[in-house]
């Protein structure tokens, strides 16, 4: 077995990971496939997963319809918890111990996020699933992923997307879009590349946490990333 390059990582999953292509809501067979892909790397790495909620609620869309921005953001945070519960159930049905931690207190279904407790779960071989973003409006789940990575001393952030890295433009709309193999944090900010929001990128830059962006739909990619193979785009 190839020795993994990273000991502890934060994996950021978008809400799109939980639904059918061009669909909304939660597709349980899709979540089950997602869980099985994650299970394959559990023996290799201490894994923390931050989930998005865009397949259920996109706060920005509700804001456009007149909902207060803070309220819309809280709606999105609750949506992430729905996805997290589905993922937890599928992973545990496949024999992987997990703990669901949330930034918004919800004692009946999840533990509150406490830094030392989260680290202890990882040290005991449990996968931790992190929901409700930062617990504050006006911050994305990308920023939440970076924040948690700094708190638990993660070696890297993996951003799983529907494309195989960072492009100069949307490759689905612009076939001439250029794919980048490596980027600096400042290049991402200056070129306004929409891989993560600027707050998340800046925090990674300050803490020196590398970001690996790759296509999660390609089987085995997360294992390749953990082992240090060159896939997707590396931001450092």
C-alpha positions, 0 to 999 in steps of 0.5 A, a space after each residue: 500500500 502506498 503511504 498517504 501524503 496527508 494524515 488529516 484532511 478536510 473534504 468539502 462536499 457541495 450539495 450537488 454531491 447529494 442529488 441527481 445530475 441537474 436535479 434537486 433534493 437528496 438521491 439516496 442511491 447517490 449518497 450511498 455511492 458517495 459513502 462507499 467512495 469515502 469508506 475506501 479511504 478511511 483506513 488511510 487518513 483522518 477524515 473530516 467532511 464539510 457538507 454544503 446544502 445547495 441541493 435543498 436551499 440556496 440562500 442567495 436565491 431566497 434573498 433575491 425573492 425578498 427573504 432577509 439575507 441572514 434568514 436565508 443563510 440560516 435556511 441554508 445552514 439547516 439544509 446542510 444538516 439534512 445532507 449530513 444526516 443522510 451521509 452519516 446514515 449511509 456511512 454507518 450502514 456500511 460499517 464506518 463509525 461517524 460523528 455528526 457535529 454542528 455549528 448550530 445546536 441541535 442536540 437531538 441529532 448531532 453534537 455541538 462542534 467542540 474543537 478538542 472533541 472533534 480532534 479526539 473523534 478523529 484520533 479514535 478513527 471516526 469520520 466527523 461530518 461537519 454541518 451548519 457552516 460556521 453557524 453564522 450568516 454571511 459566510 459560505 460553507 467553503 469558509 467553514 471548511 477552511 475554518 475547521 481545517 485550521 481548528 483541527 490542524 488539517 494537512 490539506 483541504 480537498 474540494 470535490 467538484 463536478 469538474 476535474 480542477 480549476 478552470 479560467 472559465 466555466 468549462 460547461 459554457 466555454 469549451 476554450 476554458 483553460 485548466 490550471 494544474 497549479 495556482 497560487 492563492 494570490 492568482 486565484 484572488 487576482 483572476 477572480 476564479 470561482 473555486 472558493 470565495 475570497 475569504 476562504 482563499 485568504 484564510 488558507 493563504 494565511 495558514 499555509 493550507 493547500 487546497 486540492 480541487 478535483 472531480 469527485 465523480 471519478 472513482 478513486 480520485 479521493 484516494 489518489 489525492 490522499 496518496 499525493 498523485 497529481 490530479 485536479 488543481 493544487 492551490 498553494 
